[in-house]
């Protein structure tokens, strides 16, 4: 049996398209957001980076701010939304607390300054 030697080339993970770059905020949330229960509020956060970024929000304790139907949700553009709510649906842990926006990709991660959200 005749065996030929073959050169093997190992390529690192390559992102096709743009050059890789860590996240940088394009719109960072403000220091304070105050709103009434009848108006609701939107807290914007956006960042640039390559490969594409994942935007998430953390609460005061550092846990992910998950969607709560009718109370709080995150849009696909990274905006944290507090829709109008009834007085009975007020939650201090949601409507009067600190949040931070987190932008990450496989190159790195950044976290925004704290934003104090106060609704009621």
C-alpha positions, 0 to 999 in steps of 0.5 A, spaced: 500 500 500 502 506 497 501 512 502 502 519 500 503 525 505 498 530 505 499 537 508 494 539 513 492 546 514 488 549 520 485 555 519 483 559 525 475 561 526 474 567 521 469 572 521 467 573 513 466 580 512 468 586 516 474 586 520 473 583 528 472 589 533 469 589 540 463 593 542 462 600 542 456 604 544 452 608 539 447 610 544 448 609 551 442 609 556 441 616 560 442 616 568 435 617 569 428 615 566 422 617 570 415 616 567 408 615 569 404 609 569 399 611 564 405 613 559 410 608 560 417 609 557 423 606 553 430 606 554 434 606 548 441 602 548 445 600 541 452 599 540 456 597 534 461 591 533 463 585 528 461 580 529 454 582 530 452 584 538 448 581 543 444 586 547 441 585 554 439 588 560 441 587 567 438 589 574 441 592 580 443 585 582 446 583 576 441 578 573 438 578 566 432 583 566 427 578 563 421 579 559 415 580 564 408 580 560 405 587 560 410 590 565 417 590 561 420 587 555 426 588 550 425 589 543 430 586 538 433 593 537 436 593 544 430 598 547 428 596 554 420 597 554 416 599 560 409 599 557 403 603 560 401 599 566 395 599 572 397 602 579 396 594 581 401 592 576 406 596 579 413 593 582 418 596 585 423 591 583 421 593 576 419 600 576 424 603 581 430 600 580 437 600 577 439 597 570 445 597 565 445 595 558 450 589 556 453 589 549 457 583 547 460 579 542 466 574 541 471 579 541 469 582 548 463 586 552 461 592 555 456 595 560 453 601 560 453 606 566 447 605 571 440 608 569 435 609 574 428 607 572 422 610 576 415 609 574 409 610 577 
